Structures are given as structure tokens and as C-alpha cells.
Amino acid sequence: MRGKEGVASLSHCLTLSGMEARVKAGIWVSMAVRLADQSGRPAMVLRKGDPDSGGILCLLRGREGCMVLSQARDAEGRPAWMRGTGKDPVSEAEADAYVERQVRRDPDLWVLEFEAPELRPPFEAIIL
């Protein structure tokens, strides 16, 4: 796979003979950080989770505040992202508190931080 399209396609699940193959969390995290780097936006892994099956939270820091995206599935079962902190930007303290609560519930979570002036992730995403 080459270019942004090839790397971004890793974020989608593959369907093989009716079985769903998922990308390992550690590989997906590497892809997301690389895409951010390619677009000139700083990214950082704040917390490493389970490299195979850990969930992922993405903390977006923008001009108007912060937003945390949490992994989800859309109505068709495709990978998507939910605005965990709500539709509108929140303060840094509110975003950090949300992340802390989620990590207490699931110690296998990865936490990524992206500089995102417009509160859009650097990777292709369906946001619910």
C-alpha cells in the first residue's frame, strides 16, 4: 500500500469469507500518527494500550477547545467514531477527565493526542 489512501484504508475492516479481520490496535495507532505527521500536525501517544485488541481514544486539541473521539460502529457495523465529550468542544480539563474515566473502565485503552485546529482527525473517519 502506498500513499495516504493505502495507509488510511487500514482503518477499515476487511471482510473475508464472511469473517471480519480487524487491524491490530498498535498498527492502527502507528498509521494514525504517521498520517498526522504527513499532514504536518503534531501527534502523540499519551498512553499505550493492548497492542492487539486495545480500544482507542483520540484527543483532538483545537482552536475552540478539545474533543475526544471514541471507537464505535455505525449502523452497518463499519468502524466509526463517537464524540465522547459531546457535539461541542469542551475545555482541556473536561477532555482529560473524560479520558481518565474511560481508562479506569478499560485499562487496555490507547490514548492519542492530535493537534487539530478544526477538530477533525488526521485520518479518514466516520464520525457519529
Buried (B, 14 or more C-beta within 10 A) or exposed (E): EEEBEEBBEBBEBEEEEEEEEEBBBBEBBBBBBBBBEEEEBEBEBEBBBBEEEBBBBBBBBBEEBBBBBBBBEEEEEEBBBBBBBEEEBBEEEBBBBBBEEBBEEEEBBBBBBBBBEEBBBBBBBBBE
